[in-house]
Amino acid sequence: MRAITYDRFGPAAEVLVLEDLPTPNPAPGEVLVRLHNSGVNPSDIRARAGGRPGVTKPPFPKIVPHSDGAGVIEAVGEGISKARIGERVWIWNGQWQRAFGTAADYIALPSVQAVTLPDQTSFETGAILGIPGMTAVHAVLGGGDVAGKTVLISGGAGTVGNLAIQVAAASGATVLATARGESGLAAAREAGAAEVFDYTSDNLADQILEATRGALVDRIVEVEFGKNVETNTRVIAERGTIAAYGSAKDMTPVLPFYPLMFKAVTLDLVLVYLLSEAVRSTAIGSLTGLLEKGALDFRISETLDLTECAKAHDLIAEGNRAGSVLLKC
């Protein structure tokens, strides 16, 4: 099978190699998936570039990158029903703590990590569900029902942020969002945000509170925790939750501890790779329900051939995109 591999950290064009590897055989409890698409995420780029704190070399001698993907089950290992053969599925944690991910023609992995893809959902959409889709759903709904509540989504033009707006709106919340630039603000508004704010504004918190007539926000979905913690502390309600899934611009933030404590704020640090079995099952159920209702619109910026993996990594690293980047396997 064709596979993209790397054995050292470095620039995408220098370390990513197209190889012909043996097609894996599914072990007991596993399924073999013929991949149609592989999703490329910022975490894949950081892993390949050696950008994770404290990691000085790849954890395996050879790595096939990418955790997200979608395709069809072609074979099953011992203990898995043959009825799964032919099933359309999407993948989660394809390359999390494993050597071989989805940037290949095939992947063999535990059966539970291949989730049934609704009939009306495309393989392209399926390749976005593992990290962006699950992060958005868990960040919005991980604390329970948001119907009738006010939810603020940071970075509403980004892949996760835009999906989070849609999840919150479809779940009955009043949605506020931040973004930047005319196109970003428009994208957040089109996704379902009732009010949209430019996150570069010096008086962002004042603008939010003016729009809500002083009412505080029940839940915040945050992509830049450290940079926005002061604003969020001002606008969050008592017993509210800040669900943060990123803090790239300030990786060692200082907290306004007492202002947060005296509102009894919950800080939920969202990492979908490490969800418990029960929490993941709930999130998958919520995501499947939204897909079946047609409530989510997944924006795709580029779909490239598997052989153009390095270009896909560079597109993600540049950051100038309006949607996900996929590979056609």
Secondary structure, DSSP 4 states (H G I P E B T S, - for coil): -EEEEBSS-S-HHHH-EEEE-PPPPPPTTEEEEEEEEEEE-HHHHHHHHT-STT--S-SSSSBB--SEEEEEEEEE-TTS-GGGTT-EEEESSSSTTSSB-SSBSEEEEEGGGEEEPPTTS-HHHHTTIIIIIHHHHHHHHTTS--TT-EEEESSTTSHHHHHHHHHHHHTT-EEEEEE-HHHHHHHHHHHT-SEEEETT-TTHHHHHHHHTTTPPEEEEEESBHHHHHHHHHHHEEEEEEEEE--BTT-SSPPP-HHHHHTTT-EEEE--GGG--HHHHHHHHHHHHHHHHTT-----EEEEEEGGGHHHHHHHHHH---SSEEEEE-
